[in-house]
């Protein structure tokens, strides 16, 4: 019947300290002694409604309306300041049930609060009492609004966290697939060539053709060196860097290459999810490596902006692309399969300008 205890449950009990007023009111403020029983039942109903499972809908409805009618009755018949007890219901609406505006609990709460406030305004002769009833009503609704807003923001954060968690899992799986594909493409081909060269060398050795053997061994040596270089590059690509670290590395590489670099970064990268940072890092690395290797540029400009989306724009004064075929930047397009985004060649040459747009917190 009761749901498992949750770490947030003790927070509900803090409000029970205010039960001192209706219970102590019998001794201190002249409340009728018979109000002790409904007040104790109110506290009991409040505790039960906190812990009861949501599947007991009729029981929850009965407890809810008892709490509501108790507050209305005590406020209108015993003591006007009991109107503050609407906070109990507001807390349940915001945190326990997280009700929508169309739920019976929210509608009954609103009707009860406004009705009690109007009754206090028209039935109380004192101007202070009239203002009090309206002020408590307004204050209660304001607090409820901010409570609901806080809960909604927390729900959104949890949703984003779960999305990022899913994205990270997908990213890891895709990264494993990419690693496997790279190893297969590079090392698989390398070992096939080494096997072939070894067989050819052995055949030439049987014929005592030492010149041909030497030639095959030299080619085998070059293949081995190239394979070691490819493996090192593959390992380097696996090392995770933040965007800030990658920009620092790019500055060093461009300085060594004699390419002037300007960086305009208005993005607080510490607020980005790991998968977005990883994607940005690999995209920047791919674009700038292409400039160093192929562009023959003397100047480059990198711009990072965040306007609801992450915008990466890289411009250089190099020789640009050959006639476009639609197959350019395929590795970046593969990277964008992990996040929702797009890459565009704004200008193929004079200058060469590429823009990448990443959308945060969304699955492709």
C-alpha positions in Angstrom: 0.0 0.0 0.0 2.9 2.4 0.8 5.6 3.3 -1.7 9.3 2.9 -0.8 10.8 5.6 1.4 12.5 8.3 -0.7 15.3 10.7 0.4 13.0 13.7 -0.2 10.3 12.5 2.1 11.7 14.1 5.3 11.3 17.5 3.7 7.5 17.0 4.0 7.8 16.5 7.7 9.4 19.9 8.3 6.0 21.5 7.7 4.4 19.5 10.4 5.9 21.9 12.9 3.1 24.3 12.2 0.6 21.8 13.6 1.6 23.4 16.9 -0.9 26.1 16.1 -4.2 24.1 15.8 -3.1 21.6 18.5 -1.7 24.2 20.9 -4.6 26.6 20.1 -6.9 24.6 22.3 -4.7 25.6 25.4 -3.4 29.0 24.3 -6.0 30.6 22.0 -9.3 29.2 23.1 -9.9 26.8 20.2 -12.7 24.4 20.9 -11.3 21.2 22.4 -13.1 19.0 19.9 -10.8 20.5 17.1 -8.0 18.3 18.5 -9.5 15.3 16.8 -9.8 16.7 13.2 -6.4 18.4 13.6 -4.8 15.1 14.5 -6.6 13.4 11.6 -5.3 16.2 9.4 -1.7 15.4 10.4 -2.3 11.6 9.9 -3.9 12.2 6.5 -1.0 14.3 5.4 1.5 11.7 6.4 -0.4 8.9 4.7 -0.9 10.8 1.5 2.9 11.4 1.4 3.7 7.7 1.5 0.7 5.9 -0.1 1.2 4.5 -3.6 -0.3 6.4 -6.5 -2.4 3.4 -7.5 -4.7 3.9 -4.5 -6.5 6.8 -6.3 -9.7 6.7 -4.4 -7.9 6.7 -1.0 -5.7 9.6 -2.2 -8.8 11.5 -3.4 -10.5 11.0 0.0 -7.4 12.1 2.0 -6.9 15.1 -0.3 -10.5 16.4 0.1 -10.3 15.9 3.9 -7.1 18.0 4.0 -8.8 20.7 1.8 -12.1 20.8 3.8 -10.2 20.9 7.1 -8.3 24.0 6.1 -11.5 25.7 4.7 -13.5 24.9 7.8 -10.8 25.9 10.3 -10.1 29.1 8.4 -13.7 30.2 8.1 -15.1 28.9 11.4 -12.2 28.9 13.9 -9.3 31.0 13.0 -8.6 33.1 9.8 -4.8 32.6 10.1 -5.3 28.8 9.4 -5.5 29.9 5.8 -1.7 29.6 5.8 -2.2 25.8 5.9 -2.9 25.9 2.1 0.9 25.6 1.9 0.5 22.0 2.9 -1.6 21.4 -0.2 0.7 23.5 -2.4 3.7 21.4 -1.4 1.8 18.2 -2.3 0.8 19.6 -5.6 4.3 20.7 -6.6 6.5 18.0 -5.2 4.4 14.9 -4.3 2.0 14.7 -7.3 3.6 17.2 -9.7 0.0 17.8 -10.9 -1.0 19.6 -14.1 -3.3 22.6 -14.1 -6.2 20.4 -15.2 -6.0 17.8 -12.4 -8.8 17.6 -9.9 -6.4 18.4 -7.0 -5.2 21.6 -8.6 -8.7 22.8 -9.5 -10.1 22.0 -6.1 -7.1 23.7 -4.5 -7.6 26.8 -6.6 -11.3 26.9 -5.9 -10.8 26.3 -2.2 -8.1 28.9 -1.9 -10.0 31.6 -3.8 -13.3 30.8 -2.1 -11.7 31.0 1.3 -10.0 34.2 0.4 -13.3 35.8 -0.9 -15.1 34.6 2.2 -12.5 36.2 4.5 -12.7 39.4 2.4 -16.4 39.8 2.5 -17.2 38.4 6.0 -14.4 40.0 8.0 -15.1 43.6 9.0 -11.5 44.5 9.8 -9.6 46.1 6.8 -6.5 44.3 8.1 -8.4 41.0 7.9 -9.5 41.7 4.4 -6.0 42.5 3.2 -4.7 39.5 5.1 -7.0 37.1 3.3 -6.1 38.5 -0.1 -2.4 38.7 0.6 -2.2 35.1 1.9 -4.0 33.9 -1.2 -1.7 35.8 -3.6 1.4 34.8 -1.7 0.4 31.1 -1.7 -0.2 31.1 -5.5 3.1 32.9 -6.0 5.0 30.3 -4.0 3.2 27.5 -5.8 4.2 29.0 -9.2 7.8 29.1 -8.3 7.7 25.6 -6.8 6.2 24.2 -10.0 8.7 26.1 -12.0 11.5 24.7 -10.0 10.1 21.1 -10.4 9.8 21.6 -14.1 13.3 22.9 -14.5 14.5 19.9 -12.4 12.5 17.6 -14.7 14.1 19.2 -17.8 17.5 18.8 -16.3 16.9 15.1 -15.6 15.6 14.7 -19.2 18.7 16.4 -20.6 20.9 14.2 -18.3 19.2 11.1 -19.5 19.5 12.2 -23.2 23.2 13.0 -22.7 23.7 9.6 -21.0 22.0 7.9 -24.0 24.1 10.0 -26.4 27.3 9.2 -24.5 26.4 5.5 -24.8 25.7 5.8 -28.5 28.9 7.8 -28.9 30.9 5.2 -27.1 29.4 2.4 -29.3 30.0 4.4 -32.5 33.5 5.2 -31.3 34.2 1.5 -30.7 32.8 0.8 -34.2 35.0 3.5 -35.7 38.1 2.1 -33.9 37.3 -1.4 -35.1 36.9 0.0 -38.6 40.1 2.0 -38.5 42.0 -1.0 -37.2 40.5 -3.2 -39.8 41.2 -0.8 -42.7 44.8 0.1 -41.6 46.2 -2.9 -39.9 44.3 -5.5 -41.9 45.6 -4.1 -45.1 49.1 -3.7 -43.6 49.3 -7.3 -42.5 48.0 -8.6 -45.8 50.7 -6.6 -47.6 53.4 -7.8 -45.2 52.3 -11.4 -45.7 52.4 -11.0 -49.4 55.9 -9.4 -49.3 57.2 -12.1 -47.0 56.0 -14.8 -49.4 57.5 -13.1 -52.4 60.8 -12.7 -50.5 60.9 -16.4 -49.6 60.2 -17.4 -53.2 63.0 -15.1 -54.5 65.3 -16.5 -51.7 64.6 -20.1 -53.0 65.7 -18.8 -56.5 68.8 -17.2 -54.8 67.7 -13.9 -56.3 69.2 -11.8 -53.5 68.5 -8.5 -55.3 64.8 -9.2 -55.5 64.8 -10.4 -51.8 66.5 -7.2 -50.8 63.9 -5.2 -52.7 61.0 -7.0 -51.0 62.5 -6.6 -47.6 63.0 -2.9 -48.1 59.4 -2.5 -49.1 58.4 -4.6 -46.1 60.4 -2.3 -43.9 58.6 0.8 -45.3 55.3 -0.9 -44.8 56.2 -1.7 -41.2 57.2 1.9 -40.5 54.1 3.3 -42.1 52.0 0.9 -40.0 53.6 2.1 -36.8 52.9 5.7 -37.8 49.3 4.9 -38.5 48.8 3.2 -35.2 50.4 6.1 -33.3 48.0 8.4 -35.2 45.1 6.2 -34.3 46.0 6.2 -30.6 46.4 10.0 -30.7 42.9 10.3 -32.1 41.6 8.3 -29.2 43.0 10.7 -26.6 40.2 12.9 -25.3 40.9 16.6 -25.1 38.6 19.5 -24.1 37.9 22.2 -26.6 40.2 24.6 -24.7 43.0 22.0 -24.7 42.4 21.4 -28.4 42.6 25.1 -29.2 45.9 25.4 -27.3 47.2 22.4 -29.3 46.1 24.0 -32.6 47.9 27.2 -31.7 51.1 25.3 -31.2 50.7 23.3 -34.4 50.0 26.5 -36.5 52.9 28.3 -34.9 55.2 25.4 -35.9 53.7 25.5 -39.4 54.2 29.2 -39.8 50.4 29.9 -40.2 49.0 33.0 -38.5 46.0 32.1 -36.4 43.1 34.1 -35.0 40.6 32.5 -32.5 37.3 34.1 -31.5 35.7 32.0 -28.8 32.5 33.2 -27.0 31.5 29.7 -25.9 31.7 28.7 -22.2 32.9 25.1 -23.0 32.6 24.1 -19.3 28.8 24.1 -19.7 28.9 21.7 -22.6 28.2 18.0 -22.3 31.1 15.6 -22.9 29.7 14.3 -26.2 29.4 17.9 -27.6 32.9 18.8 -26.4 34.3 15.6 -27.9 32.5 16.3 -31.2 33.8 19.9 -31.3 37.3 18.7 -30.5 37.4 16.1 -33.3 35.8 18.6 -35.8 38.4 21.3 -35.0 41.2 18.8 -35.2 40.0 17.5 -38.6 39.5 21.0 -40.1 42.8 22.4 -38.9 44.8 19.3 -39.8 43.5 19.6 -43.4 44.7 23.2 -43.5 48.2 22.3 -42.2 48.5 19.4 -44.6 46.8 20.5 -47.8 45.8 24.2 -47.8 49.2 25.9 -48.1 47.6 28.8 -46.2 49.4 31.6 -44.4 46.4 32.8 -42.3 43.5 31.0 -40.5 40.6 32.3 -38.5 38.5 30.1 -36.1 35.2 31.3 -34.7 33.2 29.5 -32.0 29.8 30.9 -31.1 26.8 29.7 -29.1 23.4 31.1 -30.0 21.1 28.2 -29.0 23.3 26.2 -31.2 27.1 25.7 -31.4 28.5 27.3 -34.5 32.1 26.5 -35.6 33.5 28.5 -38.5 37.0 28.0 -39.9 38.3 30.3 -42.6 41.8 30.2 -44.3 43.5 31.9 -47.3 44.8 28.6 -48.8 44.3 27.1 -52.2 40.9 25.7 -51.3 39.0 22.7 -52.6 39.1 21.2 -56.1 35.8 21.2 -57.9 33.2 20.0 -55.4 31.7 16.5 -55.7 29.7 16.3 -52.5 32.1 13.8 -51.0 34.2 16.4 -49.2 34.6 16.4 -45.4 33.1 12.8 -45.1 34.9 12.2 -41.8 33.2 15.2 -40.3 29.9 14.1 -41.6 30.4 10.8 -39.9 31.2 12.6 -36.7 27.9 14.5 -37.0 26.0 11.2 -36.9 26.7 11.2 -33.1 25.0 14.5 -32.6 22.4 16.5 -34.5 24.2 19.0 -36.8 25.3 19.9 -40.3 28.5 21.0 -42.1 28.5 23.5 -45.0 31.3 24.7 -47.3 30.4 28.4 -47.4 33.3 29.2 -49.8 35.4 26.6 -51.5 38.3 29.0 -52.2 39.6 32.6 -51.9 39.0 32.4 -49.0 38.1 28.8 -48.0 35.3 28.9 -45.3 33.6 26.0 -43.6 30.8 26.2 -41.1 29.7 23.4 -38.7 26.5 23.7 -36.6 25.8 21.5 -33.6 22.5 21.3 -31.8 22.9 20.6 -28.0 21.0 18.0 -26.0 19.2 16.3 -29.0 19.5 12.9 -30.5 19.9 12.7 -34.2 
